[in-house]
Amino acid sequence: MSDLMSGVGAISLHAWLITPNMGVIDLAFSTTYGRVNNIPSVIGRCSFQHCSAFNESMIYCPQLFGEDCLEQICAFVNFKVLNLFVI
């Protein structure tokens, strides 16, 4: 382990995608929930739901929104410009 990483503990991060029509795609929540609460049956599941379907117990708040934001931080790759076909 490098000296830069020594002493660094666990980092609690969670990320999801929000589509332009405010649909939520969450590929990590079920696995995180299942591991923390020892519920193996939910590990590996994915969530696909519109944000209006959530209640006050679970709220999704977009932090980054759309391709423009990704382009501004140089994290968006325009595959059309590169002449690549992506499936």
ABEGO torsion letter per residue (X at the ends): XBAAABGBBBBBBBBBBBBAAGBBBBAAAAAAAAAAAGBAAABGBBBBBBAAABBAABBBBBABBEAAAAAAAGABBBAAAAGBBBX
